[in-house]
Amino acid sequence: MDRSELHEIPAEMAFTRAEYDARVARTRSAMRHAGVDLLLVHSLPDICYLTGFQTPLSDWYSCLVLPLEGELALQVCDHELAAMNTYVQTLLPVLWEDMDAAAGQLADHLSLIGAAGARIGLQRRRPGLNPFTEERLRDALPRAQWIDTTDLVLRVRAVKSPAEIACLREAGRLSTLGIEAALATVREGATENEITAASMQAIVAAGGEYFSIDPIVRAGKRSGITHATAKRAVVRRGDAVLMEIGGVYQRYCAPLLRTAVVGKPPDALRRLADVSLRAMELLFDNLRPGRTMGEVASAAMKALAGLDSDVRMRGYFGYAVGISFPPSWVERSGEIAEGRADEIVPGMTFHLHRVLRIPGVMGVGFSESVVIIESGFELLTRHPRQLAII
């Protein structure tokens, strides 16, 4: 199908055509270096990065056909969204009720464009390409050479353009609004659901898009359970209330995590908060271009020396963020963790955090989203980093 058949669909591209052309050019350069003639991109965030395609149905089949030369093709269920959000001219509609047929359709298209015997890159270790589709492709194209290019586009995405950073700044503004609304709702007798609802309402009303992860709000003993979400629990005096919130703008997400307590904080909670905040200080003291991700994490680990053995902690302090779809806002192009040798360079963007937990007792944490700049870093999220005492 040519997109001209959908001429009444309104255009809503997130970026200029020049921005997308530059991304495709960088990806094709990486393809040449990897010895790949054609790339099959099944990871939705990567597809969005290269074309602008968005869909809230992130588990539906999607594939971008990217040859070294020539036209791109998008094989998706939501072909009307593809026409609205992308510049791609060739659309291969897939029936959502028969997504298994996509493999045969894709094989036919590859044969039609002369790629039946090409060196084809696959994202074998990313969500999107299932074993059934890969097996069908291999059977239908026996002369093709299949190369694992799982992280090829991800490496290109690691350094953000000025246009992407502008979107991340807006996402950080939304996350900050969400935290402010959540904190304004924390009180003795409030429920986790009330706090979550206030945060979501503030973000959506301010222009936020559908969430990659709904706000993660947990209180009291549930605060010590990683990724527990609102489940009608009531906030009591002395409870820690963890609120991790990620606003989304043009699918870019910049999360923010804060902790509050109603009334005087128990000594153990105050101790965990002080250590967590000190670890964040050490992170930022060492975060700059030229250092490795592992070096920054090792420096921050010094704040954790002497903690009781029942406190859960590890040398993992953050991860890259950028384009995101449900169920996660993690980009995975880089991680601030002990032992990582990747160099930090300007244009990288991270969600940096330190959560300390005593499972089933309490949890305390803080985070920021940042962009690396020549002189160090810029905060994308802007809210006082302190234990909020309500």
KALINSUL-V470220 format. One record per backbone hydrogen bond with DSSP energy under -0.5 kcal/mol. CO is the residue of the C=O (numbers start at 1). NH is the residue of the N-H. Records with the same first field share a line. If there is no record, write none. Layout:
CO->NH / NH
//
This chain:
1->91
2->5
3->6
4->7
6->9
16->20
17->21
18->22
19->23
20->24
21->25
22->26
23->27
24->28
25->29
26->30
27->31
28->32
29->33
30->34
31->35 / 36
32->35
37->68
38->121
39->41 / 66
40->42
41->64
43->47
44->48
45->49
46->50
47->51 / 52 / 53
48->52
51->87
56->58
57->60
61->77
63->65 / 75
64->41 / 66
65->67 / 73
66->39
72->90
73->65 / 75
74->76 / 92
75->63
76->94
77->79
78->82
79->83
80->84
81->85
82->86
84->12
89->3 / 91
90->74
91->93
92->76
95->98
96->99
98->101
99->102
100->103
101->105
102->106
103->107
104->108
105->109
106->110
107->111
108->112
109->113
110->115
111->114
115->118
118->120 / 145
119->37 / 38
120->147
121->40
122->124 / 149
123->126
126->129
128->130
130->134
131->135
132->136
133->137
134->138
135->139
136->140
137->141
141->144
144->146
145->120 / 147
147->122 / 149
149->152
151->155
152->156
153->157
154->158
156->159
158->160
161->165
162->166
163->167
164->168
165->169
166->170
167->171
168->172
169->173
170->174
171->175
172->176
173->177
174->178
175->179
176->180
177->181
178->182
179->183
180->184
181->185
182->185 / 186
183->186
187->190
190->235
191->195
192->196
193->197
194->198
195->199
196->200
197->201
198->202
199->203
200->204
201->205
202->206
203->208
204->207
215->217
216->244
218->242
219->222
220->223
221->224
222->225
224->226
225->228
233->192
235->189
236->239
239->262
240->220 / 242
241->260
242->218
243->245 / 258
244->216
245->256
247->254
248->209
249->252
251->324
252->249
256->245
257->367
258->243
259->388
260->241
261->263 / 390
262->238
266->270
267->271
268->272
269->273
270->274
271->275
272->276
273->277
274->278
275->279
276->280
277->281
278->282
279->283
280->284
281->285
282->286
283->286 / 287
286->288
288->291
291->344
292->296
293->297
294->298
295->299
296->300
297->301
298->302
299->302
300->303
301->304
302->305
304->307
308->311
310->312
312->357
314->316
315->338
317->353
318->336
319->351
320->331 / 332
322->253
325->328
328->325
329->322
334->320
335->337
336->317 / 318
337->340
340->294
342->293
344->290
345->348
347->160
348->372
349->321
350->352 / 370
351->319
352->368
354->366
356->364
357->312 / 359
358->361 / 362
362->358
364->356
366->354
368->352
369->380 / 381
370->350
371->378
372->347
373->289 / 376
376->373
378->371
384->386
386->388
387->389
388->261 / 390
//
